[in-house]
């Protein structure tokens, strides 16, 4: 079963805070980490408005998703990102399953 993860956040308007955010993001912490775990992830980043970002990741299977999601280092990187942005939200989705009323 494929897994889709949608992560959204807003950057601060304050220049000093934005600078810290970009310094952190320029290190490409998540891409490098996924490569280290040999995870095949389709990854796209989108902007809904200035300062509002949406990252969409598609995992081929629950096993692929579990490699990353169970890794403590990945979560530490997400915690650090959370401290640098506003309104961080993560949605984990699976394919819709039809379940008609019988």
C-alpha positions in Angstrom: 0.0 0.0 0.0 1.4 3.4 -1.0 1.7 6.1 1.7 1.5 9.8 1.0 2.9 12.3 3.5 1.9 16.0 3.2 3.9 18.4 5.4 2.9 22.1 5.5 4.5 25.1 7.2 4.9 28.8 7.1 8.1 30.7 7.3 8.4 33.7 9.7 8.4 37.2 8.3 11.2 38.3 10.6 14.5 38.5 8.7 16.6 36.9 11.4 14.2 33.9 11.8 14.0 33.5 8.0 17.8 33.5 7.7 18.0 30.7 10.3 15.4 28.7 8.4 17.2 29.0 5.1 20.5 28.2 6.6 19.0 25.0 8.0 17.1 24.1 4.7 20.2 24.7 2.6 21.9 21.7 4.4 19.3 19.5 2.7 18.9 17.5 5.9 15.9 15.4 4.7 17.1 14.4 1.3 20.5 13.3 2.6 18.8 11.4 5.4 16.5 9.6 3.0 19.4 8.6 0.8 21.3 7.3 3.9 18.3 5.0 4.6 18.1 4.0 0.9 14.5 5.0 0.8 12.9 5.4 -2.6 10.7 8.5 -2.1 9.0 10.7 -4.7 9.5 14.1 -3.3 8.1 17.5 -4.4 8.0 20.9 -2.6 5.3 23.5 -3.5 4.5 27.0 -2.5 0.8 28.0 -1.9 1.7 31.6 -1.2 4.8 33.6 -0.2 6.1 31.9 2.9 3.6 29.0 2.8 5.3 25.7 1.8 3.9 22.2 1.1 6.1 19.2 0.8 4.6 16.0 -0.7 6.3 12.6 -0.3 5.1 9.4 -1.8 6.3 6.1 -0.4 5.9 3.0 -2.5 5.0 0.9 0.5 4.4 0.9 4.3 7.7 -0.8 4.7 9.5 2.1 2.9 7.6 4.6 5.0 8.5 2.7 8.2 12.2 2.9 7.4 12.1 6.7 7.7 9.3 7.2 10.2 10.9 4.8 12.8 14.2 6.6 12.5 15.0 8.8 15.5 17.5 11.0 13.6 14.7 11.9 11.1 12.4 13.0 14.0 15.2 15.1 15.5 15.5 17.0 12.1 11.7 17.5 12.1 11.8 18.8 15.6 14.5 21.3 14.6 12.4 22.3 11.6 9.4 22.8 13.8 11.4 25.3 15.9 12.2 27.3 12.7 8.7 27.6 11.2 5.1 28.3 12.1 2.1 26.0 11.8 3.9 22.8 10.9 1.4 20.1 10.1 1.9 16.6 8.9 -0.8 14.4 7.3 -0.2 10.7 6.5 -2.5 9.3 3.9 -3.2 5.9 2.3 -5.1 5.2 -0.9 -8.9 5.6 -0.6 -10.6 2.3 -0.1 -14.2 2.0 -1.4 -16.5 0.6 1.2 -20.1 0.8 -0.2 -23.0 0.3 2.1 -24.3 -3.3 1.9 
